[in-house]
Amino acid sequence: MSDTSHPASLVAAPGGYTEWLAELKQRIHASQQRATLAVNQELVLLYWQIGQGILERQAQQGWGSKVVDKLAHDLRKAFPSMQGFSPRNLKYMRAFALAWPDADFVQAVLARLPWYHQLALLDKLQAPDQRRWYAEQAIENGWSRNVLVMQIETRLHERVGQAVSNFSLRLPQPQSDLARESLKDPYRLDFLGLGTEALERSIEDALVQHVTQFLLELGAGFAFVGRQVHLQVGEKDFYLDLLFYHLKLRCYVVVELKAGEFQPEHAGKLNFYLSAVDSQLKHPTDQPSLGLLLCKSRDKVVAEYALRDMNKPIGVAEYQLVQSLPDALQTDLPRIEDIERELQDVQDADNAPTGNNA
């Protein structure tokens, strides 16, 4: 007769059990993700087909808008346990099919985004090329709906690749294009809650406090290494404001903050820092380190002249500390606390221990 008096959690694990359990957890997690993705793909395709059917019948047979209300009633009656057949959602299905007439693109790309992401794209954007850009970025970067809305509202597509840089002169292809696309201008730092006259150290302190949100603003691939990173050159000590590593570019990124207007000497100092990082921190397999000067303001021509003869790849961009969106749009933005909590939950789930620590 087996002994059932001890809880299973107290039973000693045999050799190899912990590793096997970790492997099973990973398989189950991956299976759950595939199942969720498959269900979402089927739902999005179904909604597109319904919307396409409404469009076709209205065009070919002259059905009026009232047919949507009747269809909603009849579908809910036929499928009482299934949600999503309200008149409002059926109208979204019609708008979805109208916005995306290419069935192949819907199946291959859009079906990878949840339905509520699709609604955000429909509600927030009118231009098809912008909708397509944000949809592809949301898939590539794994944005939640809140993050997608925030990126749309802060006009990310207008800011990507706009920083002044010398990357085309100092980096080979395709590294220079990838580096240019990794920077933007301006950077939106309104989530820090600081006034326009904030000092560099105050901005730095707030960025570290909200590093999760700052990483989101920097873009995909950035990993935070540290602040006031110490470097010793000769007999002197130097400190980098912020140091990151870019996982896609495979290089260090030194970020220097300037609370005033860009000056040519700022580029010279950052050029020196990059030489020190490449000498002391860069691994032989790493790509050349990048520099980013974040300034309150900058004259584009002055920045271009200053960077022209620098031998290290450097970008110059402005930052904005104050929300500049119209009031009508500000109310639609998700709260920064919600986004940071959401991102932290994802990070905690990814870092959760998988072994048996008993």
PLY file of the C-alpha trace (Angstrom):
ply
format ascii 1.0
element vertex 358
property float x
property float y
property float z
element edge 357
property int vertex1
property int vertex2
end_header
0.00 0.00 0.00
1.45 3.36 -1.02
2.08 6.09 1.49
-0.16 9.10 0.72
0.44 11.00 3.96
3.12 13.29 2.49
2.23 16.04 0.01
3.62 15.46 -3.47
5.65 18.68 -3.24
7.70 17.19 -0.37
8.64 14.01 -2.22
12.31 14.02 -3.20
12.84 14.37 -6.95
14.79 11.55 -8.61
17.87 12.27 -10.68
17.13 14.16 -13.89
13.57 15.01 -12.81
14.14 18.77 -12.49
15.57 19.06 -15.99
12.75 16.98 -17.46
10.13 19.08 -15.64
11.69 22.27 -17.04
11.58 20.78 -20.54
7.92 19.80 -20.11
7.00 23.29 -18.92
8.62 24.80 -21.99
6.80 22.38 -24.28
3.44 23.06 -22.60
4.01 26.81 -22.76
4.94 26.61 -26.45
1.89 24.41 -27.15
-0.39 26.88 -25.39
1.04 29.73 -27.46
0.53 27.80 -30.71
-3.03 26.93 -29.73
-3.82 30.55 -28.87
-2.28 31.73 -32.12
-4.23 29.17 -34.13
-7.53 30.17 -32.49
-6.80 33.85 -33.13
-5.92 33.20 -36.77
-9.17 31.33 -37.34
-11.17 34.09 -35.64
-9.56 36.91 -37.63
-10.05 35.03 -40.90
-13.67 34.29 -40.00
-14.33 37.96 -39.24
-12.70 39.01 -42.52
-14.85 36.52 -44.45
-18.01 37.77 -42.75
-17.05 41.36 -43.50
-16.24 40.48 -47.10
-19.59 38.74 -47.43
-21.43 41.81 -46.18
-19.53 44.04 -48.63
-20.22 41.77 -51.59
-23.94 41.48 -50.91
-24.37 45.17 -50.30
-22.58 45.91 -53.58
-24.17 43.21 -55.73
-27.65 42.94 -54.29
-28.15 46.41 -52.88
-28.60 45.34 -49.27
-28.87 48.31 -46.94
-27.14 48.90 -43.61
-30.11 47.45 -41.68
-29.10 43.97 -42.78
-26.20 44.18 -40.32
-28.59 44.49 -37.38
-30.65 41.54 -38.64
-27.51 39.45 -39.21
-26.30 40.23 -35.70
-29.64 39.13 -34.23
-29.76 35.89 -36.21
-26.13 34.92 -35.53
-26.46 35.53 -31.79
-29.62 33.44 -31.78
-27.88 30.61 -33.65
-24.69 30.81 -31.51
-25.80 32.08 -28.07
-22.55 31.04 -26.37
-20.31 32.75 -28.91
-19.36 36.39 -28.46
-18.46 38.90 -31.16
-21.67 39.07 -33.20
-22.94 42.44 -32.01
-24.00 44.97 -34.68
-21.00 47.12 -33.73
-18.54 44.26 -34.20
-20.13 43.21 -37.49
-19.65 46.77 -38.75
-16.00 46.48 -37.72
-15.79 43.24 -39.72
-17.10 45.09 -42.76
-14.61 47.93 -42.20
-11.84 45.36 -41.69
-12.57 43.68 -45.03
-12.86 47.06 -46.75
-9.50 48.20 -45.35
-7.70 44.97 -46.26
-9.01 43.62 -49.61
-5.99 41.31 -50.08
-7.02 37.93 -48.64
-3.47 36.57 -48.88
-2.06 39.43 -46.78
-4.81 38.99 -44.21
-4.06 35.29 -43.89
-0.26 35.55 -43.93
0.23 38.70 -41.85
-2.82 40.23 -40.18
-4.12 36.94 -38.80
-1.10 36.96 -36.48
-2.52 39.99 -34.65
-5.41 39.74 -32.16
-8.75 41.24 -33.16
-8.45 44.16 -30.75
-5.17 45.13 -32.43
-7.09 45.19 -35.71
-9.66 47.56 -34.22
-6.91 49.90 -33.05
-5.45 50.00 -36.56
-8.90 50.76 -38.00
-9.78 53.41 -35.42
-6.46 55.25 -35.29
-5.19 55.20 -38.87
-6.64 56.12 -42.26
-3.70 55.62 -44.64
-3.29 51.98 -45.80
0.50 52.20 -45.89
0.61 53.39 -42.27
-1.75 50.63 -41.16
0.45 48.08 -42.87
3.64 49.53 -41.28
2.22 49.49 -37.76
0.76 46.01 -38.23
4.14 44.64 -39.30
5.92 46.44 -36.45
3.42 45.11 -33.90
4.06 41.55 -35.10
7.84 41.94 -35.23
8.10 43.52 -31.79
5.26 41.68 -30.03
3.43 44.86 -29.06
0.36 44.62 -26.88
-2.66 46.66 -27.93
-1.79 49.39 -25.40
1.73 49.66 -26.75
0.45 49.69 -30.33
-1.92 52.56 -29.52
0.86 54.49 -27.81
3.19 54.05 -30.79
0.48 55.25 -33.17
-0.42 58.24 -31.02
3.22 59.30 -30.69
3.64 59.01 -34.49
6.45 56.50 -34.37
6.50 56.05 -38.16
7.38 59.75 -38.57
10.30 59.58 -36.11
12.09 56.34 -36.99
15.37 56.86 -38.82
15.20 60.66 -38.53
18.19 61.29 -36.24
21.16 63.13 -37.77
24.02 60.63 -38.03
27.24 59.76 -39.83
26.39 56.05 -39.99
26.58 55.90 -43.80
30.18 57.18 -43.59
31.36 55.09 -40.66
29.53 51.77 -40.95
29.36 49.23 -43.77
26.11 48.13 -45.38
23.72 46.80 -44.19
24.90 47.73 -40.68
24.59 51.45 -41.42
20.94 51.14 -42.51
20.09 48.98 -39.50
21.77 51.46 -37.16
19.97 54.42 -38.77
16.61 52.69 -38.39
17.38 51.93 -34.73
17.39 55.67 -33.89
14.59 58.20 -34.11
14.05 61.92 -33.74
12.61 63.28 -31.58
12.53 60.93 -28.60
9.38 61.23 -26.51
10.28 61.37 -22.81
7.03 62.92 -21.58
6.43 59.80 -19.46
9.09 61.11 -17.04
6.76 63.81 -15.73
9.49 66.47 -15.86
9.28 70.10 -16.88
11.05 71.50 -19.92
13.85 73.00 -17.79
14.87 69.72 -16.13
18.61 69.23 -15.61
20.60 66.38 -17.13
20.99 64.47 -13.86
17.25 64.74 -13.12
16.46 63.38 -16.58
18.98 60.57 -16.11
17.53 59.67 -12.69
14.00 59.58 -14.11
15.06 57.51 -17.13
16.59 54.87 -14.89
13.50 54.90 -12.67
11.34 54.32 -15.78
13.87 52.24 -17.66
11.21 49.81 -18.91
9.33 52.62 -20.62
12.57 54.18 -21.85
13.55 50.87 -23.46
10.17 50.84 -25.18
10.80 54.34 -26.52
14.31 53.43 -27.66
12.88 50.55 -29.66
13.33 46.83 -30.15
16.73 45.34 -29.36
18.01 47.68 -26.66
19.17 46.14 -23.37
20.07 48.36 -20.41
23.64 47.89 -19.14
24.02 50.69 -16.59
24.21 54.38 -15.76
27.31 56.44 -14.90
29.40 53.53 -16.17
32.98 54.03 -15.08
35.84 54.06 -17.56
39.45 54.75 -16.68
41.64 56.20 -19.40
45.22 56.88 -18.37
45.08 58.38 -14.90
41.63 59.91 -15.32
38.12 58.65 -14.58
35.20 59.08 -16.94
31.52 58.18 -16.55
29.05 57.34 -19.31
25.55 58.74 -18.72
23.76 55.60 -19.94
25.10 52.44 -21.57
23.01 49.97 -23.58
23.69 46.91 -25.70
21.75 46.41 -28.92
20.92 42.74 -29.38
20.17 43.01 -33.10
23.07 45.27 -34.04
25.40 43.36 -31.69
27.07 46.48 -30.33
27.22 48.80 -27.34
25.24 52.04 -27.52
26.44 54.99 -25.43
23.71 57.55 -24.70
24.75 61.01 -23.54
22.17 63.53 -22.30
22.46 67.27 -22.90
19.84 69.53 -21.31
20.63 72.34 -23.74
21.27 72.87 -27.43
23.66 70.58 -29.27
27.22 71.89 -29.49
29.96 70.49 -31.76
32.19 69.71 -28.77
29.53 67.26 -27.50
30.26 65.04 -30.50
33.99 65.15 -29.82
33.52 64.00 -26.24
31.18 61.19 -27.27
33.66 60.15 -29.97
36.28 59.80 -27.21
33.88 57.72 -25.07
33.22 55.37 -27.98
36.96 54.85 -28.48
37.26 53.91 -24.81
34.26 51.55 -24.94
35.60 49.85 -28.06
38.97 49.41 -26.37
37.82 48.31 -22.92
34.34 46.77 -23.22
33.80 45.66 -26.81
34.15 41.93 -27.48
36.08 40.96 -30.63
32.84 39.63 -32.15
30.89 42.84 -31.41
30.19 45.45 -34.06
31.55 49.02 -33.60
29.87 50.83 -30.72
27.30 53.53 -31.49
26.81 56.91 -29.83
23.53 58.75 -29.34
23.48 62.37 -28.20
20.05 63.28 -26.79
19.75 67.06 -26.73
16.99 69.46 -25.80
17.42 71.05 -29.22
19.79 70.85 -32.19
20.50 72.66 -35.40
20.49 69.98 -38.09
23.18 71.63 -40.23
25.48 72.19 -37.24
25.03 68.54 -36.22
25.80 67.33 -39.76
29.02 69.39 -39.87
30.07 68.23 -36.42
29.64 64.54 -37.27
31.16 64.63 -40.75
34.78 64.10 -39.68
34.17 62.06 -36.53
35.66 58.58 -36.88
33.05 56.88 -34.68
29.37 56.29 -35.63
27.27 58.89 -33.80
23.66 60.03 -33.99
22.15 63.28 -32.71
18.47 63.59 -31.80
16.21 65.86 -29.80
14.12 64.79 -26.84
10.74 66.09 -25.74
9.83 66.19 -22.07
6.32 67.61 -22.44
3.35 65.93 -24.06
2.67 67.67 -27.37
-0.39 65.72 -28.54
-3.75 67.40 -29.05
-6.02 67.08 -26.00
-8.44 64.91 -27.98
-5.75 62.30 -28.49
-4.21 62.42 -25.02
-7.28 60.82 -23.46
-6.84 57.76 -25.71
-3.31 57.02 -24.58
-2.83 54.15 -22.12
-1.35 55.22 -18.80
2.40 54.77 -18.48
1.87 52.79 -15.26
-0.34 50.33 -17.16
2.26 49.83 -19.89
5.13 49.41 -17.44
3.10 46.94 -15.35
2.14 45.04 -18.49
5.75 44.83 -19.69
6.96 43.84 -16.23
4.39 41.02 -16.08
5.71 39.68 -19.40
9.29 39.96 -18.17
8.44 38.20 -14.89
6.74 35.38 -16.78
9.76 34.95 -19.04
12.15 34.93 -16.06
10.02 32.67 -13.83
12.02 29.71 -12.47
11.24 26.44 -14.23
13.16 24.03 -12.01
12.09 22.30 -8.77
13.68 24.18 -5.88
12.32 21.93 -3.17
0 1
1 2
2 3
3 4
4 5
5 6
6 7
7 8
8 9
9 10
10 11
11 12
12 13
13 14
14 15
15 16
16 17
17 18
18 19
19 20
20 21
21 22
22 23
23 24
24 25
25 26
26 27
27 28
28 29
29 30
30 31
31 32
32 33
33 34
34 35
35 36
36 37
37 38
38 39
39 40
40 41
41 42
42 43
43 44
44 45
45 46
46 47
47 48
48 49
49 50
50 51
51 52
52 53
53 54
54 55
55 56
56 57
57 58
58 59
59 60
60 61
61 62
62 63
63 64
64 65
65 66
66 67
67 68
68 69
69 70
70 71
71 72
72 73
73 74
74 75
75 76
76 77
77 78
78 79
79 80
80 81
81 82
82 83
83 84
84 85
85 86
86 87
87 88
88 89
89 90
90 91
91 92
92 93
93 94
94 95
95 96
96 97
97 98
98 99
99 100
100 101
101 102
102 103
103 104
104 105
105 106
106 107
107 108
108 109
109 110
110 111
111 112
112 113
113 114
114 115
115 116
116 117
117 118
118 119
119 120
120 121
121 122
122 123
123 124
124 125
125 126
126 127
127 128
128 129
129 130
130 131
131 132
132 133
133 134
134 135
135 136
136 137
137 138
138 139
139 140
140 141
141 142
142 143
143 144
144 145
145 146
146 147
147 148
148 149
149 150
150 151
151 152
152 153
153 154
154 155
155 156
156 157
157 158
158 159
159 160
160 161
161 162
162 163
163 164
164 165
165 166
166 167
167 168
168 169
169 170
170 171
171 172
172 173
173 174
174 175
175 176
176 177
177 178
178 179
179 180
180 181
181 182
182 183
183 184
184 185
185 186
186 187
187 188
188 189
189 190
190 191
191 192
192 193
193 194
194 195
195 196
196 197
197 198
198 199
199 200
200 201
201 202
202 203
203 204
204 205
205 206
206 207
207 208
208 209
209 210
210 211
211 212
212 213
213 214
214 215
215 216
216 217
217 218
218 219
219 220
220 221
221 222
222 223
223 224
224 225
225 226
226 227
227 228
228 229
229 230
230 231
231 232
232 233
233 234
234 235
235 236
236 237
237 238
238 239
239 240
240 241
241 242
242 243
243 244
244 245
245 246
246 247
247 248
248 249
249 250
250 251
251 252
252 253
253 254
254 255
255 256
256 257
257 258
258 259
259 260
260 261
261 262
262 263
263 264
264 265
265 266
266 267
267 268
268 269
269 270
270 271
271 272
272 273
273 274
274 275
275 276
276 277
277 278
278 279
279 280
280 281
281 282
282 283
283 284
284 285
285 286
286 287
287 288
288 289
289 290
290 291
291 292
292 293
293 294
294 295
295 296
296 297
297 298
298 299
299 300
300 301
301 302
302 303
303 304
304 305
305 306
306 307
307 308
308 309
309 310
310 311
311 312
312 313
313 314
314 315
315 316
316 317
317 318
318 319
319 320
320 321
321 322
322 323
323 324
324 325
325 326
326 327
327 328
328 329
329 330
330 331
331 332
332 333
333 334
334 335
335 336
336 337
337 338
338 339
339 340
340 341
341 342
342 343
343 344
344 345
345 346
346 347
347 348
348 349
349 350
350 351
351 352
352 353
353 354
354 355
355 356
356 357
